Amino acid sequence: MFTADDIKYIGVQDKITDLFESQYPLPDGVTYNSYVILDQKVAVLDTVDARFCDEWLQLLQSSLGQRQPDYLIIHHMEPDHSAGIKAFADKYPQAKIAASAKAFAIMKGFFGTDFADRQLKLSEGDVLGLGRHSLRFIAAPMVHWPEVMMSYDEQTGTLFSADAFGRFGVPTANCSPIDEARRYYIGIVGKYGAQVQAVLKKASALQLTGICPLHGPMLAGESMRKMLGLYDTWSSYRPEQQGVTVAYASIYGHTGAAAEKLAEMLAAHGVQTQTFDLARCDMYQAVASAFRFDKLVLAASTYNGDVMPAMRAYIQALTDRGFRDRTAAFIENGCWAPTAARVMRQMLQDCKDIRFAEPAVKLMSDLDDGSAEQLRQLAEQLK
């Protein structure tokens, strides 16, 4: 990992955004990471979100001192990393802008220009020499946009990894790094497991000492090895550990009470369990939990002859991200004509290697002796 004074961090902390990508709650904020390499040539790596561009430009200027940048390298064109391109280009007109060909096409859509007179187009295997440092570029399409490049500093063994290996949370946040990395990966990158596997194969050939993602902390040593292992697990869609996610969508509380009762039974058997009220929780914590554990219980009330909307949205979020290789069980409720289990099962039918626990637990409004016994039997199956 780099310790030299010639690579400086110039990222910013966002503690004001409530929803990342207008979807993912940010109770502990997020960082937008940027770096500057001060070698014979000066390279700036990525920019930041539009609301923080002035702060970023000040940090950059402070790092540069009397020097001028030769290159702005764009690894990823999402606006939280590319919004400062135009401001940078105006402030430093002599600097070249280095990115993939697809990145320049996207750039034109955002800024009305692709900076044709200043382009340095990058492809897989290209090397940009800065002096002591040489950056070798690695194509990472659909991790998680098609234009993504990573760069590997051959001098320090540092991988500048774009959005890969990042997480939510600012450095001072009191949150679980692994939970926030999981929620970030499953929510944002989870659909693209095959593409992540391709990047991991490329990374395995590098002499890695550190990883610098565009969100979250720099990784080195054990934290880096742990994250690489988790990415292999997540992108292979393998369960991370044994346990049960219990997710429910309840109208008046009876279905929720049954789900909570099942979770209590599982806990009594020593099974690690996480329970989510889908109408009120962070949906993507519940999604990440379903990918973490090897078993999933879906409990829902029948609604308009279908299933509760929060449950439908949850299952759609799972299938959109390639949910597979799990055991799924169902609890349904319906005062006169329960249909929820059938609908939930149909929604999961096309997922690969899904095993269904049978039969579904059926409530006709509230738990009674019969449905309580069904819960007990389900807990025995899932323990």
C-alpha positions as CSV (number, residue, x, y, z in Angstrom):
1,M,0.0,0.0,0.0
2,F,1.3,3.5,-0.8
3,T,2.8,5.5,2.1
4,A,4.7,7.9,-0.1
5,D,4.0,11.6,0.0
6,D,3.6,11.7,-3.7
7,I,0.1,10.1,-3.6
8,K,-2.5,12.2,-1.7
9,Y,-6.1,11.6,-0.8
10,I,-8.4,14.5,-1.7
11,G,-11.8,12.9,-1.2
12,V,-14.8,14.4,0.6
13,Q,-17.4,13.2,3.1
14,D,-21.1,13.5,2.4
15,K,-23.1,13.6,5.6
16,I,-26.2,15.3,4.1
17,T,-27.5,13.0,1.5
18,D,-30.4,10.9,2.7
19,L,-30.7,8.4,-0.1
20,F,-27.8,7.1,-2.3
21,E,-29.0,6.8,-5.9
22,S,-32.4,7.9,-4.5
23,Q,-32.8,4.4,-3.1
24,Y,-30.3,3.4,-0.4
25,P,-30.6,5.1,3.0
26,L,-27.3,6.8,4.3
27,P,-27.7,7.0,8.0
28,D,-23.9,7.1,8.3
29,G,-23.1,9.1,5.2
30,V,-20.7,8.2,2.4
31,T,-17.4,9.3,1.0
32,Y,-16.5,10.3,-2.6
33,N,-12.8,9.4,-3.0
34,S,-10.3,11.1,-5.2
35,Y,-6.5,11.0,-5.3
36,V,-3.6,12.9,-6.8
37,I,-0.3,11.4,-7.8
38,L,2.5,14.0,-7.7
39,D,5.2,12.5,-9.9
40,Q,7.2,13.9,-12.8
41,K,3.7,14.1,-14.3
42,V,0.7,14.9,-12.1
43,A,-2.4,12.8,-12.3
44,V,-5.7,13.4,-10.6
45,L,-7.8,10.3,-10.2
46,D,-11.6,11.0,-10.4
47,T,-13.7,13.9,-9.1
48,V,-16.6,14.0,-6.6
49,D,-20.3,14.7,-6.4
50,A,-21.5,18.1,-7.7
51,R,-22.4,19.5,-4.3
52,F,-18.8,19.0,-3.1
53,C,-16.9,20.2,-6.2
54,D,-15.8,23.5,-4.6
55,E,-14.4,21.7,-1.6
56,W,-12.7,19.1,-3.8
57,L,-11.1,21.8,-6.0
58,Q,-9.7,23.5,-2.9
59,L,-8.3,20.2,-1.6
60,L,-6.7,19.6,-5.0
61,Q,-5.2,23.1,-5.2
62,S,-3.8,22.7,-1.7
63,S,-2.2,19.4,-2.7
64,L,-0.8,20.7,-6.0
65,G,1.0,23.7,-4.4
66,Q,2.6,25.5,-7.4
67,R,2.3,22.5,-9.7
68,Q,-0.3,22.0,-12.5
69,P,-2.0,18.7,-13.3
70,D,-1.1,16.9,-16.5
71,Y,-4.0,14.3,-16.4
72,L,-7.5,13.9,-15.0
73,I,-8.2,10.1,-15.0
74,I,-11.8,9.1,-14.9
75,H,-12.4,5.5,-13.8
76,H,-16.2,5.7,-13.7
77,M,-18.8,8.2,-15.1
78,E,-21.5,8.1,-12.5
79,P,-22.1,11.7,-11.5
80,D,-21.0,11.2,-7.9
81,H,-17.5,10.7,-9.3
82,S,-17.6,12.6,-12.5
83,A,-19.5,15.8,-11.7
84,G,-16.3,17.8,-11.4
85,I,-14.9,17.1,-14.8
86,K,-16.1,20.3,-16.4
87,A,-15.0,22.5,-13.5
88,F,-11.6,20.8,-13.6
89,A,-11.3,21.2,-17.3
90,D,-12.1,24.9,-17.1
91,K,-9.7,25.5,-14.2
92,Y,-6.8,23.5,-15.7
93,P,-7.1,23.9,-19.5
94,Q,-3.7,22.3,-20.2
95,A,-4.6,19.0,-18.6
96,K,-5.6,16.0,-20.7
97,I,-8.6,13.9,-19.7
98,A,-8.0,10.2,-19.7
99,A,-10.9,7.7,-19.8
100,S,-12.3,4.8,-21.8
101,A,-13.9,5.4,-25.2
102,K,-17.3,4.6,-23.7
103,A,-16.7,7.0,-20.8
104,F,-16.1,9.8,-23.3
105,A,-19.5,9.0,-25.0
106,I,-21.2,9.2,-21.7
107,M,-19.3,12.4,-20.9
108,K,-20.9,14.1,-23.8
109,G,-24.3,13.3,-22.6
110,F,-23.6,14.9,-19.2
111,F,-21.6,17.9,-20.3
112,G,-22.5,18.5,-24.0
113,T,-18.8,17.8,-24.9
114,D,-16.5,14.9,-24.9
115,F,-13.4,17.2,-24.7
116,A,-12.2,15.9,-28.1
117,D,-9.1,18.1,-28.2
118,R,-7.9,16.9,-24.8
119,Q,-8.8,13.2,-24.9
120,L,-6.5,10.4,-23.9
121,K,-8.5,7.2,-24.6
122,L,-7.6,4.2,-22.4
123,S,-8.0,0.5,-23.2
124,E,-7.2,-2.7,-21.4
125,G,-3.5,-3.1,-20.8
126,D,-2.6,0.5,-21.6
127,V,0.2,1.9,-19.3
128,L,0.5,5.6,-18.4
129,G,3.9,6.5,-17.1
130,L,4.1,9.3,-14.7
131,G,7.7,9.0,-13.7
132,R,8.3,6.7,-10.7
133,H,4.6,5.6,-10.9
134,S,3.1,3.7,-13.9
135,L,-0.6,3.1,-14.1
136,R,-1.8,0.0,-15.9
137,F,-5.4,0.1,-16.9
138,I,-7.8,-2.8,-16.5
139,A,-11.2,-2.9,-18.2
140,A,-14.1,-3.7,-15.7
141,P,-17.2,-3.4,-17.9
142,M,-20.5,-3.6,-16.0
143,V,-18.9,-3.3,-12.6
144,H,-21.3,-1.7,-12.6
145,W,-21.5,0.6,-15.7
146,P,-20.1,-0.4,-19.2
147,E,-17.4,2.3,-19.3
148,V,-15.6,1.4,-16.1
149,M,-11.8,1.1,-15.9
150,M,-9.6,0.4,-13.0
151,S,-5.9,1.3,-12.7
152,Y,-3.0,-0.5,-11.1
153,D,0.0,1.4,-9.8
154,E,2.8,-0.9,-10.6
155,Q,5.2,0.9,-8.3
156,T,3.1,0.6,-5.1
157,G,0.9,-2.4,-5.9
158,T,-2.2,-0.2,-5.4
159,L,-5.4,-0.9,-7.3
160,F,-7.7,2.1,-7.9
161,S,-10.8,0.1,-8.2
162,A,-13.7,2.5,-9.2
163,D,-16.9,1.5,-7.4
164,A,-15.7,-2.1,-6.6
165,F,-14.7,-2.9,-3.0
166,G,-16.4,0.2,-1.7
167,R,-19.0,0.7,1.1
168,F,-21.3,3.2,2.7
169,G,-20.3,5.2,5.8
170,V,-17.8,7.9,6.6
171,P,-14.7,7.1,8.6
172,T,-16.1,8.3,11.9
173,A,-19.4,6.4,11.6
174,N,-20.3,3.8,14.2
175,C,-21.4,1.1,11.7
176,S,-20.4,-2.4,10.7
177,P,-17.9,-2.2,7.8
178,I,-18.9,-5.6,6.5
179,D,-22.7,-5.0,6.8
180,E,-22.3,-1.7,4.9
181,A,-20.0,-3.3,2.3
182,R,-22.6,-6.1,1.8
183,R,-25.5,-3.7,1.5
184,Y,-23.5,-1.6,-1.0
185,Y,-22.4,-4.6,-3.1
186,I,-25.7,-6.5,-3.2
187,G,-27.8,-3.4,-3.8
188,I,-25.6,-1.7,-6.5
189,V,-23.4,-4.4,-8.1
190,G,-25.3,-7.6,-7.2
191,K,-26.7,-8.2,-10.6
192,Y,-23.3,-8.4,-12.2
193,G,-21.7,-11.4,-10.5
194,A,-20.2,-12.8,-13.7
195,Q,-18.5,-9.5,-14.5
196,V,-17.2,-9.2,-10.9
197,Q,-15.8,-12.7,-11.2
198,A,-13.9,-11.6,-14.3
199,V,-12.4,-8.6,-12.5
200,L,-11.4,-10.9,-9.5
201,K,-9.6,-13.1,-12.0
202,K,-7.6,-10.1,-13.3
203,A,-6.9,-8.9,-9.7
204,S,-5.5,-12.3,-8.8
205,A,-2.7,-11.8,-11.2
206,L,-1.6,-8.6,-9.6
207,Q,0.9,-8.0,-6.7
208,L,-1.7,-6.2,-4.7
209,T,-0.7,-4.3,-1.5
210,G,-3.8,-2.1,-1.3
211,I,-7.1,-1.2,-2.9
212,C,-8.5,2.4,-3.2
213,P,-12.2,2.3,-4.0
214,L,-14.3,5.3,-4.9
215,H,-16.4,4.9,-1.7
216,G,-15.3,3.9,1.7
217,P,-11.8,3.4,3.2
218,M,-8.6,2.3,1.5
219,L,-8.0,-1.4,2.1
220,A,-4.8,-3.2,2.9
221,G,-3.6,-6.3,4.7
222,E,-6.3,-8.4,6.3
223,S,-9.1,-6.0,5.4
224,M,-8.2,-6.3,1.7
225,R,-8.0,-10.1,1.8
226,K,-11.3,-10.2,3.6
227,M,-13.0,-8.0,1.1
228,L,-11.6,-9.9,-1.9
229,G,-13.0,-13.1,-0.3
230,L,-16.4,-11.6,0.3
231,Y,-16.6,-10.4,-3.3
232,D,-15.8,-13.9,-4.5
233,T,-18.6,-15.3,-2.3
234,W,-21.1,-12.6,-3.2
235,S,-20.4,-12.6,-6.9
236,S,-20.7,-16.4,-7.0
237,Y,-24.1,-16.1,-5.2
238,R,-23.1,-18.5,-2.6
239,P,-24.5,-18.1,0.9
240,E,-22.1,-16.3,3.2
241,Q,-23.1,-18.3,6.2
242,Q,-25.9,-20.5,7.6
243,G,-28.9,-18.6,9.0
244,V,-32.4,-17.5,8.2
245,T,-33.7,-14.2,7.0
246,V,-37.4,-13.7,8.0
247,A,-39.0,-10.9,5.9
248,Y,-42.7,-10.1,6.4
249,A,-45.4,-7.7,5.0
250,S,-48.4,-7.5,7.4
251,I,-51.5,-5.5,7.3
252,Y,-52.9,-5.5,10.8
253,G,-50.0,-7.3,12.5
254,H,-51.2,-10.9,12.6
255,T,-48.8,-12.0,9.8
256,G,-46.0,-10.1,11.4
257,A,-46.7,-11.7,14.8
258,A,-46.4,-15.2,13.2
259,A,-43.1,-14.2,11.5
260,E,-41.7,-12.9,14.8
261,K,-42.9,-16.1,16.5
262,L,-41.0,-18.2,13.9
263,A,-37.9,-16.2,14.5
264,E,-38.1,-16.8,18.2
265,M,-38.4,-20.6,17.6
266,L,-35.4,-20.5,15.3
267,A,-33.4,-18.5,17.8
268,A,-34.3,-21.1,20.5
269,H,-32.7,-23.7,18.2
270,G,-29.5,-21.6,18.1
271,V,-30.1,-20.4,14.5
272,Q,-28.8,-17.0,13.6
273,T,-31.8,-15.0,12.4
274,Q,-32.6,-11.5,11.1
275,T,-36.2,-10.3,10.9
276,F,-37.5,-7.4,8.8
277,D,-40.8,-5.6,8.6
278,L,-40.7,-4.7,4.9
279,A,-43.2,-1.9,5.3
280,R,-40.8,-0.1,7.7
281,C,-37.2,-1.3,7.3
282,D,-34.5,-0.3,4.9
283,M,-35.5,-2.6,2.1
284,Y,-31.9,-3.1,1.0
285,Q,-30.7,-4.3,4.4
286,A,-33.3,-7.0,4.0
287,V,-32.1,-7.7,0.5
288,A,-28.5,-8.0,1.7
289,S,-29.5,-10.3,4.6
290,A,-31.2,-12.7,2.1
291,F,-28.0,-13.0,0.2
292,R,-26.0,-13.4,3.4
293,F,-27.9,-16.4,4.8
294,D,-28.7,-19.8,3.2
295,K,-32.4,-19.7,4.1
296,L,-35.2,-17.2,3.6
297,V,-38.7,-17.1,5.0
298,L,-41.3,-14.8,3.3
299,A,-44.4,-14.0,5.3
300,A,-47.2,-12.0,3.7
301,S,-50.8,-11.2,3.8
302,T,-52.9,-11.7,0.7
303,Y,-53.8,-8.3,-0.9
304,N,-56.2,-7.8,-3.8
305,G,-56.0,-11.4,-4.6
306,D,-52.2,-11.1,-4.9
307,V,-49.6,-10.3,-2.2
308,M,-48.7,-7.2,-0.2
309,P,-47.0,-4.6,-2.3
310,A,-44.0,-4.3,0.0
311,M,-43.4,-8.1,-0.4
312,R,-43.8,-7.9,-4.2
313,A,-41.2,-5.1,-4.3
314,Y,-38.8,-7.1,-2.0
315,I,-39.0,-10.3,-4.1
316,Q,-38.5,-8.2,-7.3
317,A,-35.4,-6.7,-5.7
318,L,-34.0,-10.2,-5.0
319,T,-34.7,-11.6,-8.4
320,D,-33.3,-8.5,-10.1
321,R,-30.0,-9.2,-8.4
322,G,-29.7,-12.9,-9.3
323,F,-31.0,-14.5,-6.1
324,R,-30.3,-18.2,-6.2
325,D,-29.1,-21.3,-4.3
326,R,-31.2,-20.8,-1.2
327,T,-34.0,-22.5,0.7
328,A,-37.2,-20.5,0.7
329,A,-40.2,-21.0,2.9
330,F,-43.6,-19.2,3.1
331,I,-46.1,-18.0,5.6
332,E,-49.3,-16.7,4.1
333,N,-52.4,-15.1,5.6
334,G,-55.9,-14.5,4.1
335,C,-59.1,-14.3,6.0
336,W,-61.1,-16.2,3.3
337,A,-58.9,-16.9,0.3
338,P,-55.1,-17.0,0.9
339,T,-53.1,-16.5,-2.3
340,A,-49.8,-15.0,-1.0
341,A,-47.7,-18.2,-0.9
342,R,-48.7,-19.1,-4.5
343,V,-47.7,-15.6,-5.7
344,M,-44.4,-15.5,-3.8
345,R,-43.5,-19.0,-5.0
346,Q,-44.2,-18.0,-8.6
347,M,-42.0,-14.9,-8.3
348,L,-39.1,-17.1,-7.2
349,Q,-39.8,-20.0,-9.6
350,D,-37.2,-18.9,-12.2
351,C,-34.4,-18.4,-9.7
352,K,-31.6,-20.9,-10.0
353,D,-31.3,-23.7,-7.5
354,I,-34.0,-22.5,-5.2
355,R,-35.3,-25.2,-2.8
356,F,-38.8,-24.7,-1.4
357,A,-39.7,-25.9,2.2
358,E,-43.1,-27.5,2.2
359,P,-45.8,-26.9,3.1
360,A,-46.5,-23.2,3.4
361,V,-47.8,-22.1,6.8
362,K,-51.3,-20.9,6.4
363,L,-53.1,-18.4,8.7
364,M,-56.8,-17.6,8.4
365,S,-56.5,-14.2,10.1
366,D,-54.6,-15.0,13.4
367,L,-52.5,-17.8,14.7
368,D,-54.4,-20.7,16.1
369,D,-53.4,-24.0,17.4
370,G,-53.1,-25.5,14.0
371,S,-51.1,-22.7,12.4
372,A,-48.8,-22.5,15.5
373,E,-48.1,-26.2,15.0
374,Q,-47.2,-25.5,11.4
375,L,-44.8,-22.8,12.5
376,R,-43.2,-25.3,14.9
377,Q,-42.8,-27.8,12.1
378,L,-41.3,-25.2,9.8
379,A,-38.8,-24.2,12.5
380,E,-37.7,-27.9,12.8
381,Q,-37.2,-28.0,9.0
382,L,-35.1,-24.8,8.9
383,K,-33.0,-25.3,12.0
